[in-house]
Amino acid sequence: MRLFFVSLGCDKNLVDSEKMLALLSARGIEITDDPSQAEIIIVNTCGFIGDAKEESIETILEMAEYKKTGKCLSLIASGCLAQRYADDILEEMEEVDAVVGTTAYDQIVRVVDETLEKHRVKRMQELNYLPEHLTDRLGTTVGSHYSYLKIAEGCSKRCTYCIIPHLRGNYRSVPMEEILEEARKLADRGVKELIVIAQETTVYGLDLYGQKKLPELLTKLCEIPDIQWVRIMYCYPEEITDDLLETMAKEPKICHYLDLPIQHCNDELLCKMGRKTTKADLLDIIGRIRSYMPDVALRTTLISGFPGETEEMHQECLEFVREVSLDRLGVFPYSPEEGTPAFAYEDQLEEEQKRQYADEIMEASQYVIFEKNDQMIGKKIQVIVDGYLPEEGVYVGRSYRDAPEVDGCVFFEYDGEIVSGTLLWLKITDAQGYDLIGVVAYEEDDY
């Protein structure tokens, strides 16, 4: 049997996909990149916002065509959309043979077997069930030298716009010893950069140990010899402690990089969103982070056009983006999601207005980011090599300031062959938008 697998959505979903792939591969199923030759097709869906739901539905329908034109015997939908609309999918998409919820991915082998026996399956677990932690993974990440390390499931924050608690349950930390076992296996496989993820990483351990354990976990990850970089994503600002910042500042393997999902800066909107910070809090937290790590790269995400956002609030957000001078930024027009409190708010904005706000925020952010990149010219920075682009004749890498997929890159030429995952020093010679250009720098060079 051959399997074609599509993983959509976030990096948390990608980790689930890699674990399902490992289970199915161990079962003797061959992985193929040609859906027309696959007897089994799995789509691990996303259901976070409207655009993601639409992409998931379109992908399922596209894969369903291989039941007519290919060899597909079993079409399975898993992940967030499957969790949220299991009955609707089974009722309205007769080509789908099974739906698998977000907390049941560890049962994927059994589900595949049942569908091949011509059974139609709906496999769900209680939403706050923590699936068996599977330390084996079949990597799909481009460049096996970096990998995501998911340390918790779910979220307990209950922001008024967010559907995640309804899709993945309350926050459940994975036991530390199991995370460390998985990290060691990744290192043995050649991973050099661990990217620590969860819906929120900063409260790791609070539910399991009664206190925040992220600093301790990071310290132990840094003790794994073959791991060179540890990057931390999705840190809620109000949960960042001095203990965490001290750990980041003193551990040389930890990238001076933080992703802070701020969402907005206006106090009225933050309260309406169910956030736990004010604008003054955000300014204080960002100041504290920079006091510990003056070279830190800060990334955030913002929501534009939340119900009730006025032009004045939007202008305040624009000024905040310019004033705080964040290094990386993404913005999403607000997506009303059924089942969330914000869905019922009366003061919804038109799509055109939401997108206009988003475009203006990105324009303001680009000016800041491009200016910061210009300031990197002439400096020497360390990069991890992600690969080679033969058409352009250049290598591509990332600095500590750049997470894969969401941030910029550093391009450079080199006559020899460099293995992906190699760490080396570059002198930055130019900046082009979000990306940097460099040349290899040697230890004896003084820049």
Salt bridges, closest charged atoms under 4 A:
ASP11 OD1 - LYS12 NZ 3.90
ASP16 OD1 - LYS150 NZ 2.58
ASP16 OD2 - ARG168 NH1 3.16
GLU18 OE1 - ARG137 NH2 2.61
GLU39 OE2 - ARG2 NH2 2.93
ASP51 OD2 - ARG355 NH2 3.99
GLU65 OE2 - LYS68 NZ 3.65
ASP87 OD1 - LYS122 NZ 2.81
ASP97 OD2 - LYS67 NZ 2.52
ASP113 OD1 - ARG27 NH2 2.74
GLU114 OE2 - ARG110 NE 3.27
GLU114 OE1 - ARG123 NH2 2.80
GLU117 OE1 - HIS119 NE2 3.92
ASP136 OD1 - LYS185 NZ 3.07
GLU153 OE2 - LYS150 NZ 3.01
GLU153 OE1 - ARG168 NH1 3.56
GLU181 OE2 - LYS185 NZ 3.75
GLU182 OE1 - LYS19 NZ 3.54
GLU182 OE1 - HIS133 NE2 2.69
GLU182 OE2 - ARG137 NH1 2.73
GLU193 OE2 - ARG231 NE 2.83
GLU193 OE1 - ARG398 NH2 2.66
GLU200 OE1 - LYS157 NZ 3.93
GLU216 OE1 - LYS213 NZ 2.86
GLU216 OE2 - LYS220 NZ 3.22
GLU238 OE2 - LYS157 NZ 3.50
GLU239 OE2 - LYS157 NZ 2.64
GLU239 OE1 - LYS212 NZ 2.68
ASP242 OD1 - ARG288 NH1 2.82
ASP284 OD2 - ARG288 NE 3.80
ASP295 OD1 - HIS256 ND1 2.72
GLU309 OE2 - HIS264 NE2 2.88
GLU316 OE2 - LYS279 NZ 3.41
GLU319 OE1 - ARG322 NH1 3.81
ASP327 OD2 - LYS372 NZ 3.11
ASP327 OD2 - ARG401 NH2 3.18
GLU337 OE1 - LYS53 NZ 2.98
GLU337 OE1 - ARG84 NH1 2.87
ASP347 OD2 - LYS272 NZ 2.63
GLU351 OE2 - LYS354 NZ 2.67
GLU360 OE1 - HIS314 NE2 2.60
ASP386 OD1 - HIS145 NE2 2.68
ASP386 OD2 - ARG398 NE 2.74
ASP402 OD1 - ARG328 NH2 2.74
ASP407 OD1 - ARG299 NH2 2.76
